Amino acid sequence: MFLKQFFVEGLGHASYLIASEQTKEAAVIDPGREIAVYLDEARAQGLHIRYVCETHVHNDFVSGAAQLAAAVGAEHVAPAEAGLLYPHRAIADGQTLRLGELVITAFATPGHTPEHTSYVVADAGRAPAPELVFSGGALLVGGVGRPDLLGPELGAALAPLLYESVHRKLLRLDDGVLVFPTHGSGSLCGKGIAGTRFSTIGYERRHNPALQQPTAADFVSYVLSGNPGIPAYYRRMRALNQQGPLPWRLPEPRLLPAEQVVELGRDGGALVVDARGHLAFGSGHVPGALNVWLGPAFPIWVGWLVPHDRPLAFVFERDADWSEAVRMLLRIGHEAFIGYLPSGMAAVEEAALPLARVPQLPVQEFEALRARERRLQIVDVRMDSEWQDGHIPGALHVMLGDLPARLGALDPARPVAVYCGSGNRSSIATSLLQRHGFPAVYNVLGGMTAWRAAGYQVVQPPPLERLAGASATLD
């Protein structure tokens, strides 16, 4: 068989193209919105896409399944309980699809979502036994899909179903069966997801922490505790994917004059997103801009902190960054782009327009400030799991995604120093605080990593709920 994985960093999204070497018939599993990558690969390999299959209705990205199926005349296959509001082929437990010598069998594996289905593949030309499974969000590398994305009450009902799906179905496959999940490292659809992008049933059976829980009750407790936060944009993804998202259209870049960008920074209806690194942002930026570095986690944090219909203008390091930024945001359903400021901040500086700044403190300077300024508020914006692994004395823990709702916990009349794991998330936080009228904010360079390296005191919180491996750091 032919098999290729496509992986989107930051979102931790894996999708697949599988095909018969004999008939050149192919299927795409859990495609993202940017369907050209699958069309190009199929064309390069001389393949005809016959099926576009989804394991579940996705909460973390916009599906490209309907658009891809329409583009090539393929059947769009989805779980029977998916609730899609457009034509598709509903597949139930035990039903099969055929690609030449390949037999794809649907395994109903609810738990991550109510309708979740895995796809087990056998090569009938070699042996009837399964060779691999597309496990979607059920069994992951180093974890399992979390059941609480649709709310805690449904999560409590789905967790026992997830146990049954994993233990009574997937783990009954032979140890040598390859496991190809949809959620990989960087995804918030599970905790402790390993960086390795595929595995085997046997390896997961022996080493996956979720599968080492001694009882079903222990498994349920494990999968419902210690999960990372849920980005705000997840709340609209399921309904969007059920209704059928708009086709992928990459907008042409639009250059904005410096005066307009500065005015947009004051405009409550639009938002300036400064996608430069925290050092460049700290040295001078458009007042009111939100600083989210154009790294792998860019769409996560923009999607978490900015409503999807808020018009966005950008400041970039390079003009070429426009394409990368809008691609990332289109994948999570952002459509409203105004344009960008060409050549970084040079035009603003040359026009003598007002700038805002955020002091960037090396940990030595931060420690000196902490010692002399008793009014200093120290805010740790890392994930719960990172906080549980140790934090700076006197810090208040406010996970970055929760900061807009918890601004009332801070006094704008007192200075605020913010840290994370490296300085990226804390820079997002300082820009949020500035936007909300905090005049004295500091970003701690290197964050907790630099603090530990300098040998300063680290507070270990009580092991009340040790959240081992709850998430990636998302810096």
TAWOMO-V805237 format. One line per field, one symbol per residue. phi: phi as a letter, one per 30 degrees, with the letter a starting at -180 (. if undefined). burial: I if it has 9 or more other C-alpha atoms within 8 Angstrom, else O. A space follows every 50 residues. Layout:
BEGIN
phi->???
burial->???
END
This chain:
BEGIN
phi->.cbbccbcdidiccbbcbadddcidbbcchdddddeddddddddciccdc bbccdaddccaddcdddddddcicddcbedcdidcbdacdcceidbbbbh dccccdcdbdkdbdcebcbccbcddcadddcabdchcdccdiabddccdc jdddedddedddeddddcbdddddedddcbddcbejdcdaciddddcaab edddecbdeddcddbddddedddccidddceededcdddddddjddddbd dddbdcdedddddddcdddcbccccddddddddlbdeidccbddcededd ddddcbedcddccbcbdbeddeddddeedddcjdbcbdlbddiicedddd dhddbcbbeccedddddddddccdddccbccddeddeddkbdeidccbee dceedcdddccddcdbcbbbdbkddddedddddedciddbbbcddihddd ddddiddbccdeddbdceidaddhd
burial->OOOOOOOOIIIIIIIIIIIIOOOIIIIIIIIIIOIOOIOOOIOOOOIOII IIIIIIIIIIIIIIIIIIIOOOOIIIIIIIOIOIOOOIOIIIIOOOOOII IIIIIIIIIIIIIOIIIIIIIIIIOOOOOIIIIIIIIIIIIIIIIIIIII OOOIIIOIIIIIIIIIIIIIIOIOIOIIIIIIIIIIIIIIIIIIOOIIII IIIIIOIIOIIIIOOIOIIIOIIIOIIIOOIOIIIOIIOIIIIIOOOOOO OOOOOIOIOOIIOIIOOOOIIIIIIIIIOOIIIIIIIIIIIIIIOOIIII IIIIIOOIOIIIIIIIIOIOIIIOIIIIIIIIIIOIOOIIIIIIIOIIIO OOIOIOIIIIIIIOOIOOOIOOOOOIIIIIIIIIIIIIOIIIOOIOIIII IOIOOIOOOOOOOIIIIIIIIIIIIIIIIIIIIIIOOIOOIIIIIIIIII IIOOOOOIOOOOOOOOIOIIIIOOO
END
